[in-house]
């Protein structure tokens, strides 16, 4: 696709995502993601969003994971290659 064609597609408001017109679960194609008119348990019917307590809990869990798992791993990984880099 040329750059002009891509620009025309974007200005026309067309999506660049792969189409999923039937809302099917692409992992298990025979099973729909949600039954018609059914919303997941974590979605509030009035706002259409997850409740605040769930958003805060997920955010806090992600920060805990970063602080307790990813940060020490980054320090260990840096020390692993330190002798090679800083001879």
C-alpha positions, 0 to 999 in steps of 0.5 A, spaced: 500 500 500 502 506 498 503 512 503 497 516 499 493 510 499 494 509 507 493 516 508 486 516 504 484 510 508 486 514 515 482 520 513 476 516 510 475 514 518 477 506 516 480 502 521 487 499 520 485 493 525 483 486 522 476 486 522 472 481 527 465 483 524 461 477 528 465 479 535 467 472 535 472 469 540 478 468 535 482 463 540 475 458 540 472 461 534 465 457 535 464 460 542 462 468 542 466 472 547 459 474 550 452 472 549 448 477 546 446 483 551 450 480 556 456 484 560 462 481 563 462 481 571 467 487 572 463 492 568 458 496 571 452 497 567 451 504 568 458 507 566 460 501 562 467 501 566 470 497 571 468 499 578 473 504 581 475 499 587 477 494 581 481 499 577 485 501 583 486 494 586 489 492 579 493 498 579 496 497 585 498 490 584 501 492 577 506 497 581 507 491 587 509 486 581 514 492 578 517 493 585 518 486 587 519 482 581 521 487 575 526 492 579 530 486 582 530 483 576 533 489 572 538 490 577 540 483 577 540 483 569 545 489 569 550 486 574 550 480 570 553 484 564 557 489 568 564 485 568 563 485 560 561 492 559 565 496 564 572 491 563 
